[in-house]
Amino acid sequence: MACAGTVGGAYIVGQQALGMYIGSKVGATILQAKGGRQNIVPSWAEGARPLPGESASEFADRLCTQQYPPNGAGCGQGPGSERSKIRKWARDKFGI
């Protein structure tokens, strides 16, 4: 079954080509079309787990302080920083 149209500003052709099903969320469809989330966490943070009750921001701050003592300033700030990547990764992977 092939159909064409726009979904959320992205042009799609054929529901099967994107691997989506009728009734799926538009956001999930766009992520599949782009190949999934492109958030790549720093390799030194991959094995870490958040503590119980810890938010994603607190988790990222703790890891950055451990990696770059004394205050974690080496992680940087802003959308492309290691701190931001860890925060997004923790939010997506652990649901915090």
C-alpha positions in Angstrom: 0.0 0.0 0.0 1.6 3.2 -1.1 0.4 6.7 -0.4 2.1 10.1 -0.4 1.6 13.2 1.7 3.1 15.3 4.4 3.3 14.5 8.1 4.6 17.1 10.5 6.3 19.0 7.6 8.2 15.9 6.3 7.2 14.4 3.0 6.5 10.7 3.2 5.9 8.1 0.5 4.4 4.8 1.5 3.7 3.8 5.0 5.5 0.5 4.7 8.7 2.3 3.5 8.9 4.1 6.8 8.0 1.1 8.8 5.1 2.8 10.4 1.6 1.5 11.1 -1.8 3.2 10.9 -2.5 4.8 14.3 1.2 5.3 15.2 2.3 8.7 16.5 3.6 11.3 14.1 6.7 11.9 16.3 7.7 8.2 16.2 7.3 8.3 12.4 9.6 11.2 11.9 12.2 9.6 14.2 12.0 6.4 12.1 12.4 8.4 8.9 15.5 10.0 10.2 17.0 6.8 11.5 16.2 7.3 15.2 17.6 9.8 17.7 21.1 10.9 17.0 22.1 11.5 20.6 25.5 9.9 21.1 26.6 9.8 24.7 30.3 10.1 25.6 31.9 6.7 25.9 33.1 7.3 29.4 29.4 7.7 30.5 27.9 4.6 28.9 28.0 2.2 31.9 26.7 4.7 34.5 23.3 4.5 36.1 21.4 7.2 37.9 20.9 7.0 41.6 17.3 6.5 42.9 15.5 9.8 42.8 18.1 11.6 40.7 17.0 13.8 37.9 18.6 13.7 34.4 20.3 17.1 35.1 21.7 15.9 38.5 22.9 12.7 36.9 24.7 14.6 34.2 26.2 17.0 36.7 27.4 14.1 38.9 29.1 12.3 36.0 30.7 15.5 34.7 32.1 16.2 38.2 33.6 12.7 38.4 35.1 13.0 34.9 36.3 16.6 35.2 37.1 17.4 38.8 36.6 19.6 40.8 33.5 21.2 39.3 32.9 19.4 36.0 33.5 22.5 33.9 35.2 20.4 31.2 31.8 19.0 30.2 30.8 22.4 28.9 27.4 23.9 28.6 25.0 24.4 25.7 23.1 22.1 23.3 26.2 20.2 21.9 28.0 19.8 25.2 28.8 16.5 26.8 26.6 17.5 29.8 23.6 18.0 27.5 24.2 14.8 25.6 24.3 12.9 28.9 21.2 14.6 30.2 19.3 13.7 27.0 20.6 10.2 27.0 19.5 9.7 30.6 16.1 11.1 29.9 15.5 8.8 26.9 17.1 5.7 28.3 16.1 5.8 32.0 12.9 7.9 31.7 14.1 10.4 34.3 
